[in-house]
Amino acid sequence: MVKRATTDVLRNSDLNPHGCGGLRQKNRFLEDELSNPGALKIMQDMALVMERSPEAFKSMDEEALRQHFLVQLNAQFEGKATGETFNMGGKTDILLREADRNAFIAECKFWKGPKGFGEAIDQLLGYASWRDSKT
């Protein structure tokens, strides 16, 4: 159920340019899909780089790997992505803010199976406030 719900959230997210449903605020994260693919796409692309070049990343811990994601996000979003940032109930690994809005919240985790995935989603939702309706 968690995986399905998470998939639905991502599909309907403002950060997913292919999402459907509801009115979306027009913002600079979505204005031009070709020149600005969105935070989720950047994260997916960086994960693919890591999968294709495992030797370059295998000795890194979570913090070092997170830094690679932040570099990519900050290149696209003008330095607005931060790491280990307080939000609501704790510190999230990656937070991208646009003006007074949290545009993207992410947790970096090593895969530990379906149970670990559910725990990571619970952790992520603990960092979201009622204003973060598109987490």
N, CA, C and O atoms as a Tinker XYZ file with bonds, in Angstrom:
   540  protein
     1  N      0.827000   -1.199000    0.000000    73     2
     2  CA     0.000000    0.000000    0.000000    64     1     3
     3  C      0.871000    1.263000    0.000000    63     2     4     5
     4  O      0.569000    2.220000   -0.713000    81     3
     5  N      1.948000    1.273000    0.793000    73     3     6
     6  CA     2.815000    2.445000    0.856000    64     5     7
     7  C      3.408000    2.732000   -0.508000    63     6     8     9
     8  O      3.447000    3.882000   -0.944000    81     7
     9  N      3.881000    1.669000   -1.198000    73     7    10
    10  CA     4.492000    1.877000   -2.510000    64     9    11
    11  C      3.480000    2.477000   -3.477000    63    10    12    13
    12  O      3.810000    3.403000   -4.217000    81    11
    13  N      2.257000    1.965000   -3.481000    73    11    14
    14  CA     1.211000    2.471000   -4.365000    64    13    15
    15  C      0.895000    3.930000   -4.037000    63    14    16    17
    16  O      0.792000    4.768000   -4.933000    81    15
    17  N      0.744000    4.221000   -2.758000    73    15    18
    18  CA     0.427000    5.594000   -2.351000    64    17    19
    19  C      1.559000    6.536000   -2.730000    63    18    20    21
    20  O      1.312000    7.647000   -3.198000    81    19
    21  N      2.797000    6.102000   -2.531000    73    19    22
    22  CA     3.942000    6.933000   -2.886000    64    21    23
    23  C      3.992000    7.187000   -4.380000    63    22    24    25
    24  O      4.266000    8.304000   -4.819000    81    23
    25  N      3.726000    6.151000   -5.160000    73    23    26
    26  CA     3.701000    6.298000   -6.615000    64    25    27
    27  C      2.632000    7.302000   -7.028000    63    26    28    29
    28  O      2.870000    8.142000   -7.896000    81    27
    29  N      1.459000    7.221000   -6.413000    73    27    30
    30  CA     0.388000    8.166000   -6.732000    64    29    31
    31  C      0.782000    9.592000   -6.359000    63    30    32    33
    32  O      0.499000   10.530000   -7.105000    81    31
    33  N      1.432000    9.758000   -5.207000    73    31    34
    34  CA     1.861000   11.091000   -4.786000    64    33    35
    35  C      2.845000   11.657000   -5.794000    63    34    36    37
    36  O      2.718000   12.808000   -6.212000    81    35
    37  N      3.837000   10.845000   -6.191000    73    35    38
    38  CA     4.833000   11.332000   -7.148000    64    37    39
    39  C      4.195000   11.629000   -8.487000    63    38    40    41
    40  O      4.569000   12.604000   -9.140000    81    39
    41  N      3.233000   10.809000   -8.920000    73    39    42
    42  CA     2.585000   11.018000  -10.208000    64    41    43
    43  C      1.813000   12.339000  -10.214000    63    42    44    45
    44  O      1.743000   13.008000  -11.244000    81    43
    45  N      1.239000   12.716000   -9.081000    73    43    46
    46  CA     0.434000   13.925000   -9.015000    64    45    47
    47  C      1.206000   15.133000   -8.495000    63    46    48    49
    48  O      0.624000   16.197000   -8.286000    81    47
    49  N      2.487000   14.981000   -8.288000    73    47    50
    50  CA     3.315000   16.028000   -7.722000    64    49    51
    51  C      3.524000   17.188000   -8.693000    63    50    52    53
    52  O      3.563000   16.994000   -9.908000    81    51
    53  N      3.656000   18.380000   -8.151000    73    51    54
    54  CA     4.024000   19.548000   -8.957000    64    53    55
    55  C      5.393000   19.360000   -9.589000    63    54    56    57
    56  O      5.683000   19.959000  -10.624000    81    55
    57  N      6.237000   18.535000   -8.982000    73    55    58
    58  CA     7.575000   18.328000   -9.502000    64    57    59
    59  C      7.615000   17.280000  -10.596000    63    58    60    61
    60  O      8.658000   17.091000  -11.223000    81    59
    61  N      6.516000   16.599000  -10.842000    73    59    62
    62  CA     6.443000   15.610000  -11.913000    64    61    63
    63  C      5.692000   16.248000  -13.069000    63    62    64    65
    64  O      4.472000   16.395000  -13.000000    81    63
    65  N      6.394000   16.631000  -14.130000    73    63    66
    66  CA     5.739000   17.338000  -15.232000    64    65    67
    67  C      4.728000   16.481000  -15.982000    63    66    68    69
    68  O      3.927000   17.004000  -16.756000    81    67
    69  N      4.758000   15.158000  -15.761000    73    67    70
    70  CA     3.809000   14.283000  -16.437000    64    69    71
    71  C      2.627000   13.931000  -15.546000    63    70    72    73
    72  O      1.792000   13.107000  -15.921000    81    71
    73  N      2.549000   14.548000  -14.369000    73    71    74
    74  CA     1.488000   14.250000  -13.416000    64    73    75
    75  C      0.129000   14.684000  -13.945000    63    74    76    77
    76  O      0.028000   15.408000  -14.935000    81    75
    77  N     -0.902000   14.229000  -13.265000    73    75    78
    78  CA    -2.250000   14.569000  -13.693000    64    77    79
    79  C     -3.074000   14.920000  -12.469000    63    78    80    81
    80  O     -2.696000   14.619000  -11.337000    81    79
    81  N     -4.192000   15.554000  -12.711000    73    79    82
    82  CA    -5.132000   15.847000  -11.644000    64    81    83
    83  C     -4.846000   17.163000  -10.961000    63    82    84    85
    84  O     -3.690000   17.545000  -10.778000    81    83
    85  N     -5.916000   17.860000  -10.584000    73    83    86
    86  CA    -5.790000   19.085000   -9.817000    64    85    87
    87  C     -5.166000   20.229000  -10.583000    63    86    88    89
    88  O     -4.481000   20.029000  -11.586000    81    87
    89  N     -5.414000   21.427000  -10.096000    73    87    90
    90  CA    -4.767000   22.601000  -10.665000    64    89    91
    91  C     -3.381000   22.727000  -10.075000    63    90    92    93
    92  O     -3.178000   22.448000   -8.893000    81    91
    93  N     -2.454000   23.131000  -10.863000    73    91    94
    94  CA    -1.089000   23.294000  -10.406000    64    93    95
    95  C     -0.695000   24.764000  -10.478000    63    94    96    97
    96  O     -1.075000   25.492000  -11.396000    81    95
    97  N      0.069000   25.168000   -9.490000    73    95    98
    98  CA     0.630000   26.504000   -9.582000    64    97    99
    99  C      1.674000   26.494000  -10.677000    63    98   100   101
   100  O      2.488000   25.575000  -10.760000    81    99
   101  N      1.649000   27.512000  -11.512000    73    99   102
   102  CA     2.738000   27.633000  -12.478000    64   101   103
   103  C      3.918000   28.207000  -11.721000    63   102   104   105
   104  O      3.833000   29.281000  -11.125000    81   103
   105  N      5.013000   27.482000  -11.753000    73   103   106
   106  CA     6.203000   27.996000  -11.094000    64   105   107
   107  C      7.417000   27.682000  -11.938000    63   106   108   109
   108  O      7.334000   26.940000  -12.917000    81   107
   109  N      8.541000   28.249000  -11.557000    73   107   110
   110  CA     9.736000   28.109000  -12.364000    64   109   111
   111  C     10.292000   26.700000  -12.379000    63   110   112   113
   112  O     11.162000   26.397000  -13.195000    81   111
   113  N      9.809000   25.817000  -11.486000    73   111   114
   114  CA    10.272000   24.443000  -11.499000    64   113   115
   115  C      9.646000   23.666000  -12.648000    63   114   116   117
   116  O     10.148000   22.604000  -13.017000    81   115
   117  N      8.572000   24.168000  -13.212000    73   115   118
   118  CA     7.870000   23.437000  -14.259000    64   117   119
   119  C      7.732000   24.192000  -15.565000    63   118   120   121
   120  O      7.204000   23.639000  -16.530000    81   119
   121  N      8.186000   25.432000  -15.633000    73   119   122
   122  CA     7.911000   26.257000  -16.798000    64   121   123
   123  C      8.386000   25.648000  -18.110000    63   122   124   125
   124  O      7.674000   25.721000  -19.112000    81   123
   125  N      9.552000   25.058000  -18.124000    73   123   126
   126  CA    10.092000   24.510000  -19.359000    64   125   127
   127  C     10.695000   23.144000  -19.072000    63   126   128   129
   128  O     11.822000   23.047000  -18.586000    81   127
   129  N      9.960000   22.107000  -19.366000    73   127   130
   130  CA    10.392000   20.751000  -19.055000    64   129   131
   131  C     11.717000   20.401000  -19.727000    63   130   132   133
   132  O     12.503000   19.647000  -19.154000    81   131
   133  N     11.985000   20.913000  -20.900000    73   131   134
   134  CA    13.207000   20.557000  -21.603000    64   133   135
   135  C     14.441000   21.188000  -20.973000    63   134   136   137
   136  O     15.473000   20.528000  -20.851000    81   135
   137  N     14.356000   22.442000  -20.575000    73   135   138
   138  CA    15.514000   23.094000  -19.981000    64   137   139
   139  C     15.556000   22.910000  -18.472000    63   138   140   141
   140  O     16.609000   23.096000  -17.862000    81   139
   141  N     14.457000   22.555000  -17.869000    73   139   142
   142  CA    14.368000   22.394000  -16.424000    64   141   143
   143  C     13.551000   21.145000  -16.130000    63   142   144   145
   144  O     12.337000   21.232000  -15.951000    81   143
   145  N     14.197000   19.987000  -16.078000    73   143   146
   146  CA    13.455000   18.735000  -15.986000    64   145   147
   147  C     12.794000   18.473000  -14.643000    63   146   148   149
   148  O     12.032000   17.512000  -14.536000    81   147
   149  N     13.035000   19.251000  -13.642000    73   147   150
   150  CA    12.397000   19.051000  -12.355000    64   149   151
   151  C     13.289000   18.273000  -11.401000    63   150   152   153
   152  O     14.152000   17.499000  -11.815000    81   151
   153  N     13.058000   18.500000  -10.116000    73   151   154
   154  CA    13.903000   17.914000   -9.083000    64   153   155
   155  C     13.866000   16.393000   -9.091000    63   154   156   157
   156  O     14.905000   15.753000   -8.928000    81   155
   157  N     12.715000   15.814000   -9.274000    73   155   158
   158  CA    12.617000   14.357000   -9.261000    64   157   159
   159  C     13.419000   13.738000  -10.400000    63   158   160   161
   160  O     14.081000   12.720000  -10.198000    81   159
   161  N     13.376000   14.316000  -11.565000    73   159   162
   162  CA    14.133000   13.819000  -12.722000    64   161   163
   163  C     15.634000   13.932000  -12.458000    63   162   164   165
   164  O     16.392000   13.026000  -12.805000    81   163
   165  N     16.063000   15.023000  -11.854000    73   163   166
   166  CA    17.471000   15.200000  -11.529000    64   165   167
   167  C     17.916000   14.110000  -10.552000    63   166   168   169
   168  O     18.995000   13.537000  -10.708000    81   167
   169  N     17.093000   13.828000   -9.554000    73   167   170
   170  CA    17.419000   12.778000   -8.586000    64   169   171
   171  C     17.500000   11.412000   -9.277000    63   170   172   173
   172  O     18.416000   10.632000   -9.019000    81   171
   173  N     16.538000   11.134000  -10.151000    73   171   174
   174  CA    16.541000    9.854000  -10.870000    64   173   175
   175  C     17.782000    9.728000  -11.744000    63   174   176   177
   176  O     18.404000    8.667000  -11.789000    81   175
   177  N     18.143000   10.792000  -12.430000    73   175   178
   178  CA    19.326000   10.765000  -13.301000    64   177   179
   179  C     20.607000   10.546000  -12.496000    63   178   180   181
   180  O     21.484000    9.798000  -12.927000    81   179
   181  N     20.722000   11.185000  -11.340000    73   179   182
   182  CA    21.918000   11.011000  -10.513000    64   181   183
   183  C     21.980000    9.588000   -9.981000    63   182   184   185
   184  O     23.064000    9.009000   -9.914000    81   183
   185  N     20.855000    9.014000   -9.603000    73   183   186
   186  CA    20.829000    7.620000   -9.146000    64   185   187
   187  C     21.284000    6.682000  -10.261000    63   186   188   189
   188  O     21.991000    5.707000  -10.005000    81   187
   189  N     20.886000    6.972000  -11.480000    73   187   190
   190  CA    21.299000    6.161000  -12.629000    64   189   191
   191  C     22.817000    6.260000  -12.846000    63   190   192   193
   192  O     23.466000    5.258000  -13.147000    81   191
   193  N     23.372000    7.452000  -12.695000    73   191   194
   194  CA    24.829000    7.628000  -12.804000    64   193   195
   195  C     25.528000    6.748000  -11.767000    63   194   196   197
   196  O     26.523000    6.093000  -12.076000    81   195
   197  N     25.010000    6.734000  -10.548000    73   195   198
   198  CA    25.611000    5.926000   -9.486000    64   197   199
   199  C     25.515000    4.431000   -9.791000    63   198   200   201
   200  O     26.452000    3.679000   -9.524000    81   199
   201  N     24.393000    4.007000  -10.345000    73   199   202
   202  CA    24.222000    2.600000  -10.697000    64   201   203
   203  C     25.158000    2.186000  -11.825000    63   202   204   205
   204  O     25.645000    1.056000  -11.839000    81   203
   205  N     25.411000    3.077000  -12.760000    73   203   206
   206  CA    26.257000    2.757000  -13.915000    64   205   207
   207  C     27.749000    2.856000  -13.621000    63   206   208   209
   208  O     28.570000    2.303000  -14.353000    81   207
   209  N     28.098000    3.560000  -12.551000    73   207   210
   210  CA    29.514000    3.723000  -12.175000    64   209   211
   211  C     29.710000    3.378000  -10.706000    63   210   212   213
   212  O     30.147000    4.228000   -9.931000    81   211
   213  N     29.398000    2.156000  -10.308000    73   211   214
   214  CA    29.428000    1.817000   -8.882000    64   213   215
   215  C     30.808000    1.958000   -8.236000    63   214   216   217
   216  O     30.898000    2.267000   -7.047000    81   215
   217  N     31.870000    1.741000   -8.986000    73   215   218
   218  CA    33.221000    1.863000   -8.420000    64   217   219
   219  C     33.495000    3.274000   -7.907000    63   218   220   221
   220  O     34.194000    3.450000   -6.909000    81   219
   221  N     32.953000    4.261000   -8.580000    73   219   222
   222  CA    33.197000    5.651000   -8.195000    64   221   223
   223  C     32.492000    6.029000   -6.893000    63   222   224   225
   224  O     32.875000    7.000000   -6.241000    81   223
   225  N     31.470000    5.273000   -6.516000    73   223   226
   226  CA    30.641000    5.658000   -5.371000    64   225   227
   227  C     30.630000    4.644000   -4.233000    63   226   228   229
   228  O     30.103000    4.943000   -3.161000    81   227
   229  N     31.199000    3.447000   -4.432000    73   227   230
   230  CA    31.010000    2.360000   -3.465000    64   229   231
   231  C     31.599000    2.628000   -2.085000    63   230   232   233
   232  O     31.120000    2.060000   -1.103000    81   231
   233  N     32.596000    3.453000   -1.980000    73   231   234
   234  CA    33.202000    3.711000   -0.674000    64   233   235
   235  C     32.563000    4.889000    0.062000    63   234   236   237
   236  O     32.958000    5.194000    1.188000    81   235
   237  N     31.599000    5.544000   -0.543000    73   235   238
   238  CA    30.989000    6.741000    0.050000    64   237   239
   239  C     29.886000    6.375000    1.038000    63   238   240   241
   240  O     29.142000    5.415000    0.840000    81   239
   241  N     29.801000    7.164000    2.105000    73   239   242
   242  CA    28.700000    7.005000    3.040000    64   241   243
   243  C     27.507000    7.848000    2.570000    63   242   244   245
   244  O     27.573000    8.507000    1.532000    81   243
   245  N     26.425000    7.818000    3.342000    73   243   246
   246  CA    25.201000    8.518000    2.947000    64   245   247
   247  C     25.423000   10.015000    2.733000    63   246   248   249
   248  O     24.902000   10.592000    1.778000    81   247
   249  N     26.194000   10.638000    3.619000    73   247   250
   250  CA    26.418000   12.082000    3.512000    64   249   251
   251  C     27.174000   12.447000    2.233000    63   250   252   253
   252  O     26.846000   13.436000    1.578000    81   251
   253  N     28.173000   11.659000    1.881000    73   251   254
   254  CA    28.944000   11.936000    0.662000    64   253   255
   255  C     28.087000   11.724000   -0.583000    63   254   256   257
   256  O     28.178000   12.493000   -1.540000    81   255
   257  N     27.261000   10.690000   -0.570000    73   255   258
   258  CA    26.365000   10.453000   -1.707000    64   257   259
   259  C     25.339000   11.583000   -1.828000    63   258   260   261
   260  O     25.045000   12.048000   -2.929000    81   259
   261  N     24.798000   12.020000   -0.683000    73   259   262
   262  CA    23.826000   13.120000   -0.686000    64   261   263
   263  C     24.427000   14.370000   -1.313000    63   262   264   265
   264  O     23.741000   15.103000   -2.026000    81   263
   265  N     25.703000   14.613000   -1.051000    73   263   266
   266  CA    26.353000   15.797000   -1.601000    64   265   267
   267  C     26.329000   15.786000   -3.132000    63   266   268   269
   268  O     26.195000   16.841000   -3.752000    81   267
   269  N     26.456000   14.618000   -3.741000    73   267   270
   270  CA    26.390000   14.528000   -5.203000    64   269   271
   271  C     25.004000   14.921000   -5.718000    63   270   272   273
   272  O     24.890000   15.593000   -6.743000    81   271
   273  N     23.958000   14.506000   -5.014000    73   271   274
   274  CA    22.601000   14.910000   -5.392000    64   273   275
   275  C     22.435000   16.421000   -5.234000    63   274   276   277
   276  O     21.847000   17.077000   -6.093000    81   275
   277  N     22.955000   16.972000   -4.133000    73   275   278
   278  CA    22.825000   18.410000   -3.891000    64   277   279
   279  C     23.552000   19.238000   -4.947000    63   278   280   281
   280  O     23.066000   20.292000   -5.357000    81   279
   281  N     24.696000   18.768000   -5.380000    73   279   282
   282  CA    25.437000   19.486000   -6.430000    64   281   283
   283  C     24.582000   19.587000   -7.690000    63   282   284   285
   284  O     24.487000   20.656000   -8.292000    81   283
   285  N     23.968000   18.490000   -8.084000    73   283   286
   286  CA    23.134000   18.479000   -9.286000    64   285   287
   287  C     21.909000   19.390000   -9.121000    63   286   288   289
   288  O     21.581000   20.166000  -10.019000    81   287
   289  N     21.246000   19.289000   -7.980000    73   287   290
   290  CA    20.065000   20.120000   -7.738000    64   289   291
   291  C     20.425000   21.607000   -7.704000    63   290   292   293
   292  O     19.716000   22.433000   -8.280000    81   291
   293  N     21.514000   21.943000   -7.039000    73   291   294
   294  CA    21.900000   23.351000   -6.929000    64   293   295
   295  C     22.370000   23.932000   -8.250000    63   294   296   297
   296  O     22.242000   25.135000   -8.477000    81   295
   297  N     22.906000   23.103000   -9.116000    73   295   298
   298  CA    23.264000   23.591000  -10.448000    64   297   299
   299  C     22.021000   24.020000  -11.214000    63   298   300   301
   300  O     22.050000   25.005000  -11.952000    81   299
   301  N     20.951000   23.294000  -11.043000    73   299   302
   302  CA    19.709000   23.586000  -11.760000    64   301   303
   303  C     18.868000   24.654000  -11.053000    63   302   304   305
   304  O     18.232000   25.481000  -11.707000    81   303
   305  N     18.867000   24.632000   -9.723000    73   303   306
   306  CA    17.963000   25.492000   -8.959000    64   305   307
   307  C     18.677000   26.598000   -8.196000    63   306   308   309
   308  O     18.215000   27.027000   -7.138000    81   307
   309  N     19.793000   27.055000   -8.728000    73   307   310
   310  CA    20.478000   28.250000   -8.253000    64   309   311
   311  C     20.799000   28.228000   -6.761000    63   310   312   313
   312  O     20.618000   29.231000   -6.070000    81   311
   313  N     21.269000   27.101000   -6.270000    73   311   314
   314  CA    21.713000   27.008000   -4.887000    64   313   315
   315  C     20.615000   26.940000   -3.850000    63   314   316   317
   316  O     20.871000   27.198000   -2.674000    81   315
   317  N     19.410000   26.605000   -4.241000    73   315   318
   318  CA    18.293000   26.601000   -3.295000    64   317   319
   319  C     18.061000   25.259000   -2.610000    63   318   320   321
   320  O     17.159000   25.140000   -1.781000    81   319
   321  N     18.859000   24.246000   -2.944000    73   319   322
   322  CA    18.741000   22.937000   -2.297000    64   321   323
   323  C     19.716000   22.876000   -1.131000    63   322   324   325
   324  O     20.877000   23.260000   -1.268000    81   323
   325  N     19.250000   22.398000    0.009000    73   323   326
   326  CA    20.089000   22.283000    1.192000    64   325   327
   327  C     20.040000   20.852000    1.725000    63   326   328   329
   328  O     19.107000   20.101000    1.440000    81   327
   329  N     21.049000   20.493000    2.495000    73   327   330
   330  CA    21.121000   19.172000    3.095000    64   329   331
   331  C     21.015000   19.247000    4.608000    63   330   332   333
   332  O     21.419000   20.233000    5.223000    81   331
   333  N     20.461000   18.185000    5.203000    73   331   334
   334  CA    20.289000   18.113000    6.653000    64   333   335
   335  C     19.627000   19.385000    7.187000    63   334   336   337
   336  O     20.153000   20.059000    8.073000    81   335
   337  N     18.472000   19.687000    6.628000    73   335   338
   338  CA    17.764000   20.929000    6.932000    64   337   339
   339  C     16.552000   20.657000    7.811000    63   338   340   341
   340  O     15.765000   19.753000    7.533000    81   339
   341  N     16.405000   21.448000    8.879000    73   339   342
   342  CA    15.246000   21.291000    9.753000    64   341   343
   343  C     13.971000   21.658000    9.015000    63   342   344   345
   344  O     13.897000   22.686000    8.342000    81   343
   345  N     12.976000   20.807000    9.151000    73   343   346
   346  CA    11.647000   21.070000    8.607000    64   345   347
   347  C     10.654000   20.248000    9.412000    63   346   348   349
   348  O     10.784000   19.028000    9.518000    81   347
   349  N      9.679000   20.912000    9.969000    73   347   350
   350  CA     8.628000   20.278000   10.756000    64   349   351
   351  C      9.205000   19.417000   11.880000    63   350   352   353
   352  O      9.661000   19.964000   12.884000    81   351
   353  N      9.201000   18.091000   11.743000    73   351   354
   354  CA     9.563000   17.190000   12.841000    64   353   355
   355  C     10.979000   16.670000   12.819000    63   354   356   357
   356  O     11.253000   15.667000   13.479000    81   355
   357  N     11.893000   17.287000   12.103000    73   355   358
   358  CA    13.260000   16.785000   12.086000    64   357   359
   359  C     14.075000   17.378000   10.964000    63   358   360   361
   360  O     13.702000   18.389000   10.368000    81   359
   361  N     15.195000   16.734000   10.682000    73   359   362
   362  CA    16.080000   17.202000    9.622000    64   361   363
   363  C     15.936000   16.278000    8.413000    63   362   364   365
   364  O     16.142000   15.068000    8.508000    81   363
   365  N     15.583000   16.867000    7.295000    73   363   366
   366  CA    15.471000   16.096000    6.061000    64   365   367
   367  C     16.792000   16.142000    5.308000    63   366   368   369
   368  O     17.522000   17.131000    5.377000    81   367
   369  N     17.093000   15.069000    4.591000    73   367   370
   370  CA    18.369000   14.994000    3.871000    64   369   371
   371  C     18.481000   16.058000    2.791000    63   370   372   373
   372  O     19.530000   16.686000    2.647000    81   371
   373  N     17.417000   16.266000    2.035000    73   371   374
   374  CA    17.434000   17.256000    0.952000    64   373   375
   375  C     16.150000   18.066000    1.003000    63   374   376   377
   376  O     15.052000   17.512000    1.054000    81   375
   377  N     16.299000   19.380000    0.989000    73   375   378
   378  CA    15.145000   20.276000    0.970000    64   377   379
   379  C     15.392000   21.353000   -0.074000    63   378   380   381
   380  O     16.420000   22.031000   -0.057000    81   379
   381  N     14.447000   21.498000   -0.971000    73   379   382
   382  CA    14.519000   22.514000   -2.022000    64   381   383
   383  C     13.372000   23.480000   -1.801000    63   382   384   385
   384  O     12.202000   23.105000   -1.862000    81   383
   385  N     13.728000   24.735000   -1.541000    73   383   386
   386  CA    12.706000   25.755000   -1.283000    64   385   387
   387  C     12.669000   26.750000   -2.426000    63   386   388   389
   388  O     13.692000   27.105000   -3.011000    81   387
   389  N     11.453000   27.185000   -2.721000    73   387   390
   390  CA    11.228000   28.267000   -3.678000    64   389   391
   391  C     10.396000   29.302000   -2.942000    63   390   392   393
   392  O      9.241000   29.049000   -2.600000    81   391
   393  N     10.979000   30.463000   -2.700000    73   391   394
   394  CA    10.346000   31.523000   -1.916000    64   393   395
   395  C     10.022000   30.943000   -0.535000    63   394   396   397
   396  O     10.925000   30.472000    0.156000    81   395
   397  N      8.754000   30.968000   -0.126000    73   395   398
   398  CA     8.376000   30.453000    1.194000    64   397   399
   399  C      7.773000   29.053000    1.114000    63   398   400   401
   400  O      7.095000   28.614000    2.043000    81   399
   401  N      8.015000   28.362000    0.025000    73   399   402
   402  CA     7.393000   27.061000   -0.227000    64   401   403
   403  C      8.453000   25.956000   -0.303000    63   402   404   405
   404  O      9.496000   26.124000   -0.935000    81   403
   405  N      8.169000   24.835000    0.347000    73   403   406
   406  CA     9.006000   23.652000    0.169000    64   405   407
   407  C      8.579000   23.003000   -1.135000    63   406   408   409
   408  O      7.469000   22.483000   -1.247000    81   407
   409  N      9.459000   23.035000   -2.112000    73   407   410
   410  CA     9.127000   22.492000   -3.423000    64   409   411
   411  C      9.507000   21.018000   -3.549000    63   410   412   413
   412  O      8.949000   20.309000   -4.386000    81   411
   413  N     10.452000   20.546000   -2.726000    73   411   414
   414  CA    10.912000   19.158000   -2.830000    64   413   415
   415  C     11.563000   18.767000   -1.518000    63   414   416   417
   416  O     12.425000   19.480000   -1.005000    81   415
   417  N     11.147000   17.625000   -0.972000    73   415   418
   418  CA    11.714000   17.081000    0.255000    64   417   419
   419  C     12.143000   15.651000   -0.057000    63   418   420   421
   420  O     11.370000   14.879000   -0.625000    81   419
   421  N     13.381000   15.296000    0.315000    73   419   422
   422  CA    13.873000   13.948000    0.012000    64   421   423
   423  C     14.683000   13.384000    1.168000    63   422   424   425
   424  O     15.326000   14.118000    1.918000    81   423
   425  N     14.637000   12.086000    1.292000    73   423   426
   426  CA    15.469000   11.330000    2.218000    64   425   427
   427  C     16.348000   10.399000    1.411000    63   426   428   429
   428  O     15.870000    9.748000    0.482000    81   427
   429  N     17.613000   10.325000    1.746000    73   427   430
   430  CA    18.556000    9.425000    1.077000    64   429   431
   431  C     18.717000    8.179000    1.937000    63   430   432   433
   432  O     19.050000    8.273000    3.118000    81   431
   433  N     18.485000    7.030000    1.354000    73   431   434
   434  CA    18.559000    5.767000    2.091000    64   433   435
   435  C     19.217000    4.695000    1.237000    63   434   436   437
   436  O     19.085000    4.684000    0.013000    81   435
   437  N     19.930000    3.792000    1.909000    73   435   438
   438  CA    20.387000    2.580000    1.255000    64   437   439
   439  C     19.226000    1.602000    1.281000    63   438   440   441
   440  O     18.503000    1.531000    2.275000    81   439
   441  N     19.033000    0.846000    0.206000    73   439   442
   442  CA    17.911000   -0.083000    0.099000    64   441   443
   443  C     18.037000   -1.170000    1.161000    63   442   444   445
   444  O     19.068000   -1.835000    1.273000    81   443
   445  N     16.959000   -1.339000    1.943000    73   443   446
   446  CA    16.914000   -2.372000    2.984000    64   445   447
   447  C     15.630000   -3.175000    2.881000    63   446   448   449
   448  O     15.167000   -3.746000    3.869000    81   447
   449  N     15.053000   -3.219000    1.686000    73   447   450
   450  CA    13.852000   -4.017000    1.479000    64   449   451
   451  C     12.574000   -3.235000    1.720000    63   450   452   453
   452  O     12.611000   -2.056000    2.073000    81   451
   453  N     11.422000   -3.915000    1.522000    73   451   454
   454  CA    10.112000   -3.250000    1.640000    64   453   455
   455  C      9.857000   -2.648000    3.024000    63   454   456   457
   456  O      9.267000   -1.572000    3.126000    81   455
   457  N     10.291000   -3.322000    4.081000    73   455   458
   458  CA    10.067000   -2.776000    5.424000    64   457   459
   459  C     10.836000   -1.467000    5.598000    63   458   460   461
   460  O     10.299000   -0.491000    6.123000    81   459
   461  N     12.085000   -1.452000    5.160000    73   459   462
   462  CA    12.886000   -0.232000    5.236000    64   461   463
   463  C     12.304000    0.893000    4.392000    63   462   464   465
   464  O     12.381000    2.066000    4.759000    81   463
   465  N     11.716000    0.517000    3.246000    73   463   466
   466  CA    11.077000    1.515000    2.381000    64   465   467
   467  C      9.908000    2.182000    3.111000    63   466   468   469
   468  O      9.766000    3.405000    3.087000    81   467
   469  N      9.077000    1.366000    3.756000    73   467   470
   470  CA     7.944000    1.907000    4.516000    64   469   471
   471  C      8.396000    2.819000    5.643000    63   470   472   473
   472  O      7.791000    3.862000    5.893000    81   471
   473  N      9.468000    2.417000    6.323000    73   471   474
   474  CA    10.002000    3.246000    7.403000    64   473   475
   475  C     10.538000    4.572000    6.862000    63   474   476   477
   476  O     10.389000    5.611000    7.503000    81   475
   477  N     11.157000    4.535000    5.693000    73   475   478
   478  CA    11.678000    5.763000    5.080000    64   477   479
   479  C     10.539000    6.704000    4.696000    63   478   480   481
   480  O     10.651000    7.918000    4.869000    81   479
   481  N      9.444000    6.152000    4.177000    73   479   482
   482  CA     8.287000    6.981000    3.831000    64   481   483
   483  C      7.696000    7.616000    5.084000    63   482   484   485
   484  O      7.355000    8.798000    5.079000    81   483
   485  N      7.573000    6.832000    6.162000    73   483   486
   486  CA     7.080000    7.385000    7.428000    64   485   487
   487  C      7.987000    8.509000    7.918000    63   486   488   489
   488  O      7.506000    9.543000    8.383000    81   487
   489  N      9.299000    8.307000    7.812000    73   487   490
   490  CA    10.247000    9.337000    8.217000    64   489   491
   491  C     10.063000   10.598000    7.372000    63   490   492   493
   492  O     10.014000   11.706000    7.906000    81   491
   493  N      9.964000   10.429000    6.073000    73   491   494
   494  CA     9.789000   11.556000    5.160000    64   493   495
   495  C      8.507000   12.327000    5.474000    63   494   496   497
   496  O      8.516000   13.558000    5.505000    81   495
   497  N      7.425000   11.622000    5.702000    73   495   498
   498  CA     6.159000   12.286000    6.011000    64   497   499
   499  C      6.199000   13.000000    7.357000    63   498   500   501
   500  O      5.450000   13.952000    7.579000    81   499
   501  N      7.068000   12.545000    8.255000    73   499   502
   502  CA     7.246000   13.229000    9.532000    64   501   503
   503  C      7.888000   14.596000    9.388000    63   502   504   505
   504  O      7.777000   15.435000   10.283000    81   503
   505  N      8.559000   14.825000    8.265000    73   503   506
   506  CA     9.185000   16.116000    7.999000    64   505   507
   507  C      8.263000   17.056000    7.235000    63   506   508   509
   508  O      8.602000   18.220000    7.025000    81   507
   509  N      7.132000   16.575000    6.830000    73   507   510
   510  CA     6.209000   17.374000    6.017000    64   509   511
   511  C      5.157000   18.040000    6.884000    63   510   512   513
   512  O      4.601000   17.413000    7.786000    81   511
   513  N      4.887000   19.290000    6.617000    73   511   514
   514  CA     3.814000   20.001000    7.307000    64   513   515
   515  C      2.568000   19.990000    6.429000    63   514   516   517
   516  O      2.598000   19.484000    5.307000    81   515
   517  N      1.510000   20.532000    6.924000    73   515   518
   518  CA     0.279000   20.577000    6.152000    64   517   519
   519  C      0.448000   21.406000    4.881000    63   518   520   521
   520  O     -0.295000   21.219000    3.918000    81   519
   521  N      1.406000   22.310000    4.870000    73   519   522
   522  CA     1.660000   23.118000    3.671000    64   521   523
   523  C      2.366000   22.315000    2.563000    63   522   524   525
   524  O      2.339000   22.692000    1.392000    81   523
   525  N      2.991000   21.213000    2.961000    73   523   526
   526  CA     3.716000   20.382000    1.989000    64   525   527
   527  C      2.802000   19.314000    1.427000    63   526   528   529
   528  O      3.071000   18.122000    1.579000    81   527
   529  N      1.736000   19.722000    0.787000    73   527   530
   530  CA     0.708000   18.784000    0.328000    64   529   531
   531  C      1.133000   17.957000   -0.855000    63   530   532   533
   532  O      0.452000   16.989000   -1.191000    81   531
   533  N      2.227000   18.294000   -1.501000    73   531   534
   534  CA     2.684000   17.555000   -2.677000    64   533   535
   535  C      3.980000   16.822000   -2.377000    63   534   536   537
   536  O      4.844000   16.734000   -3.250000    81   535
   537  N      4.144000   16.294000   -1.171000    73   535   538
   538  CA     5.366000   15.602000   -0.778000    64   537   539
   539  C      5.555000   14.339000   -1.584000    63   538   540
   540  O      6.537000   13.623000   -1.388000    81   539
